[in-house]
Amino acid sequence: MTIATIVICLLLILAYIFDITSSKTKIPSVILLFALGWAVKQGTIFFGTPIPNLMVILPVLGTVGLVLIVLEGSLELELNRSKLPFIGKMTLISMLPMLIFSAGFAYAFSYFENSSLRSGLVNAIPFAVISSAIAIPSAQNLTAGNKEFITYESSLSDIFGVILFNFITLNSAINAQSFGRFFVDLGAILLITIVVTLGLAYLLSKIRHSVKFVPIILIIVLIYEVSKEYHLPALIFILLFGLALGNLDEIKKSRGIQRLKPGILNGEVHKLKELTTEISFLIRALFFLVFGFLLDVDDLINPTTIVWAVAIVSAMYALRFAFLYVFKMPMKPLLFIAPRGLITILLFLTIPVAQQIEVANKSLTIQVIILTALIMMAGLLFHQEPTDPLAPAEVVDEPISFEEELFGKVEE
């Protein structure tokens, strides 16, 4: 037990080093975590160390990580009237390519694998979802405009992907009744969001106990899981909750908000954001280390699925190029930051047995994730971003040293 504790601590410290050095090396920390997890597995095999089945904890880590990452991203987003056109554009950019990709590969799976269109769609959707767990941390060193784009796009992609996946898997027939049930569920989650947001905001402003943020995070995860059990679009709750708390200045004139003492609440939200960032790093690092540990070289180089993996990655980047061009968004580095990862794995693990397709297996999932991570790494490695495209042309970002990134800028 002592050795295991030492190893876990060392691995998480290495994960932290990967995270703070990624802006300099331009290597996404997720690739290094995959490699580190795989190396640990080879060490356990070499020394004959017995390891319990880690597959059972992967969905738990993934679910908690997804909630915290979407919450972390939404707390940082600015929301006001001037942002509405941008949010509308991001909704289209995140949703339309997903629908086109899913429909196209649903047909391809049904044609080449002799599956039904519905089964093809269920297996195609996980590959259409951009992973916010990889994209958002990888965008931390981009300019504010590009970072905001990636945060909105990947968070909305997660939400739309999960909603679409659940809608297809839970409804044997797509008709007026299924759409009616969906809109009822949507109304229910919006009502839950309003009630819970006001309740948790009240608790944040009133609790004086030294421990307050961990219980609130646990309540958020609990509500997410309960909502998911009742097939409600639970990620919408996380996104709207984070947006509401992160934009108190926009609604502080409301009498209801005034009762919550927005001045005090703003400070508490800032502390919540810091704790969420810390915990999400820990959960994300553990998830990708475990996934790397579970990697098999045979899965990575499986010749049966590599053709499908290349086709899937080529199609997703072709669609991404087309939509960025149509919406007049900068190609570099946005074209390259479309990784698949945590949410792809979670959806893949929850595909009903009756709807599984032979070719859409673990090998294909791993290959697509690795290929998109490598493309993102190459795009970030050869891209320099001296100015913020949303800022005036004369404003130039100052280069940040490693010491400033780690310890912050010291005022002279």
N, C-alpha and C positions, 0 to 999 in steps of 0.2 A: 504493500500500500504506500509506503514511504517513497519508493522508487517511482511509482506511478504518479504521485503528487509532484515530485520533482520534475518529471518529464512533462507533465501538463503545464506546470508553471513556466518551464523553459520554452515550450512550444508557443504559449501565449505571449511571452516576452518577444520571441522572434516574430510573431505575427504583428506585434506593435512596431517593431523595427521595420518590417516590410511596409507597414502603413505610412510611417513618417518619411521613409526614403523613396516612396513610389513617385513623388513629384520630381525627384532628381534622376532616378533610374528610368522613369517612364514605363516601368514594368508593373502592370496591375497586380496588386497584392494577392488577388485571387489565384493567379497562376502560381505564384510562389507558395501559397498555402496548399494548393493541390499537390505540388511537387514535394512539399515538406510532409504532408500526410502520407503520400505514397512511399517516401523514404522511411518513415517510421514503420510502415507495414513491412518493408523489406528487412528492417532491423529486427522486428518481432519474429519474422520467419527464420532469420539467421540464428537468433539466440533461442529459438523454440519457446518464446514467451506466449502463454495462453491468453487470448483476448476474447472477451464476450462479444456477442452479436451486436454490433454498433448500428446495424440497419434500423433497429427499432427506435433509436433516439433521433434519427435523421428527420422524420416528419415533425417531431416536437420542436427541435431546434429551428427547423425551417419556418414553422408557423409563427413562433415567437419572434424570430428574426424578421420575418416579413412585416409583422405588426409594428415592431419598433422602428424599422427602416422607413416605412411609409409615414409613421408618426413623426419621426425625426425630420424627414423631408418636408412634410406639410407645415410643421412649426416654423420653418425658415422661409416659407413662401409669402410674398407680399400680395395682398388681395385688395383691390379698390376698383372703382369704376373704370379707370384708365386701363386696367388689366383685362377687362372683359373681352375685348377683341382678341387679345393674345391667347387667353384661355380657350376661347372658341376655336381658334386656329390649332392650338395644341390638342384639343379634343378630336378634331378631324385627322390630324397627323398621326395620333396614336391609335385611332379606331379604324379608319378606312384601310390602311395597309394590312392590319390584322384580319379584317373581314375578307379582303381579296386573297391574301396568302392562304388563309384557312380554307376558303372555298376551292382554290386551285389545287391544293395538296389533298383535300378531301377527295376530289375527283381523281387525282393521280393515284392515291392509295386504293381507291375503289376499282380503278382500271387495272393496275399492275398487281395488286394483292387480292383481288376478288373479294373485297369487303363491301359492306353497304356504305352509302354516302354518309349516313349518320356516324358509323364507326370511324370512317375516314376523317370526318370532321372532329370527332372527339380526340383522335390521335394527332391531328394537325395543329390544333389550337395551342398546346403547350409550346410548340416551336415558334409560334407567332408572337409570344409575349416577351417583351424586353425586361430583363431582370433589374429592378431598382436596387437590389442588394449589391450588384456589381457596378451598375452605371453611376449611381449617386456618389459612392465613395471615389470612383475614378474621375469624377468631374470636379472634385474639390479644388483643384488647382487651375481650373479654367476661369475665364472672366465671368463676371456676374451674369451677363446675358446668356452665355452658353450653359452655365451651371443651372440657371433657372429653367432653360429649355429642357435639359436632361432630367431635372427633378420632376417637372410637370409631366413630361412625356413618359418616363419610365413608371411613375406612380399611376398615371392614368392607364397605361398599358397593363399594369398588374391588375388594376380594378376591372377594366373591360374584359381582360382575358379570363379572370376567375368567374365573372358574371356570365360570360358567353359559355364557358366550359360547363358550369353548373346548369345553365339553361338547357344545353343540349343533352347532358347526361341524365338529367332528372325528368325530362319530358320525352316520352316515347313517341309522341306526335306533336308536331309544331303547328298549332292552330290558334284560333281566336281565344280558346279557353286557356291555353298555356301562356299566351301574351297577357291575358287579363290577370292571371295569377301572378305573373312577373311584376306588373305595375302595382298590384296590391302589396307585394313584398317590398317594392321600392318605397311606397308610401309608408310602410311600417318602419323601415330602417331610417327614413328621414325623421319620423316622429321620435324614434328611439334616440337618434342623434341629438335632437333639440333638448329632450328631457335630460339625457345623460350629460351633455355638455354643460348645461346650467347647473346640474347637481355637482359635477366634479369641479367646476369653476368655483362654486360656493365652498366646497370642501377645501380647495386650495387657498382661498382667501381667509378661511376661518380656523383651520387646524393649526394649533400652536405646538403640537407634539414634535419632538425631534425627528421622528420617523413619519413622513407624510407622502413622499413621492413614490416609494416602492409600492405601498398599498394602492395608490391611484393607478400605477402602471399595471398592477395585477388585476384591478377592476376592469381596465381597458381590454386586456387580453381575455379575461373571463367573458365580457360582453361580446367580444369578437367570436369566441368559440361557441357560445350559446346561440348567437345569431346564425353562425354557420351551420349548426345542427338543425336549425329550422329553415335552412336553405335561403337565408336572407343575404343580400349583397353586402356582407359585413365590412369589406374594405372601404366602402363609401362612408361608413361611420367613422373609421380611422382618419380618412382624409379630411372630412368636414370638421371633425373634432379638432384636429391639429390646425386647420385653417382658422377656425373660430378663436382659439386661444392665441395663435400667433398674430392675429390682426385685431387685437382689442382696441387699438387706437381708432380703428375705423367705425367701431360701434359703441364707443364709450359714452356718447351723448345720450344713449338710450337709458331710460329711468331704471330698467331692470338691471342693466350693467352697472349703473352707478351704485346700486345697493351692494354690489360685489366688491366695491372699493378697487377700481381698475388700477390705481397707482400701486397698491400693495400687490394686486394680482399679477401685474406685469413682471414684478421682481420674482414672484413665485414661478411664473411660466418660464422665465429665463433659467431658473435653477432646474426645473423639470426638463427643459431642453438639454441642459448639460448632462444630467443623469441619463436621459434617454440615449444620448450620443455615446456615453461610456458603455452602457449595457448592450446597445446594438452592436458596438464593435466587438464585445466579448462573444455574443451569441453568433454573430456573422463569422468570426474567426473559428469558433468551434465547429460550426456547420461545414465550412469548406475544408477544415482539417479532417473531419470525419469522412467527408465525401472523397477527399484525396486518399485517405486510408483505404476506402472501399474500391478505389480504382483498380482495374485489372488491365494489364498490358494487352491481353487478347481482345478486350472490349475496345481499347483505343485504336488498334490496328485491324479491326475486323473488316476484311475486304468486301463482305456481303453488304454492309451498310455504308461504307465510305462513299459510294456513288450517290446514295440518297442524301448523305450529309452534305456533300459538295453541292448537290442540286438545291437543297433547302437553303443553305447559306447564300448561294448565288442569287436565288429568287428573292430572299429577304433584303439583300443589299441593292438589288436592282429596283425593287419597289421603294426602298428608302431613298435612293437617288432621285427617282421620279417625283416623289412627294416633296422632298426638300427643294427640288427645282421648281415645281409648280407653286409652292408657297414662298419662294424666294428667300429661303433660309441658307446660311453659309454652309457649304459642303464640308469644309475643314474646320473643326474636327468632328462635326456632328454626324457625318456619314458613317464614321467608323465606330461610334459609341452606340452600339445596339446589341449588347451582349445577352446571351441566354444563360440562365443559371438557376438560382434558388427556386423561383416560381415554376420554371420548366420542370425541375425535378419533383417538386411537390405535386404538380398536376399529373405528371407521368405516374407517380406512385399511387394516385387515386383513380386511375382509369379503371372502370368496372371490368372484371375478368371477361365478361361476355362481349365487350366492345374492344378488347385488345387486338392489335394487328401484329403479326409476327415480326415484320421488319421494323416497326416502331418500338424498339426494345432499348435495353440499357446501353448497348453499344452505340446506337444512333444518337441517343441523348447525350452521352459523354462526348462523342465526336463533334456534335454541333456546338456544345458549350465550349470545348477547347478551341475550335476553329474561330468562333466569334470573339473569344478572349484574345487570341493571337492577333486577329485583325485589329481589335481595339488597341492592343499594345503597339502594333506597327503604326497605326494612325496617330497615337499620342507621342510616340518616339520621334517621328519626323515632323511634328507640328509645333510651331512656336506661336504663342498668342501674346504679342506685345501690347495690344490695346483691347479695350472692351468695345465690341461693336455697338453696344447701346449707349456708350458714353461719347462725348465730343472727341473729335479726331485728335486734338492736341493732348488729351489726357492719356498718359502712358503708365502702365503698371510698373512699379519698381521691382527689380528682381529681388527675390526673397532668399536669404541664405538659409542653410540648414539649421543654424543656431536660432534664427528668428522664427523659423517654422516650429521648432521644438519648444523653445522657451518664451516666444513672443518678442516683439520689438521693444527694446529698452530705450526709454526716453532719456536723452542726454540733459 
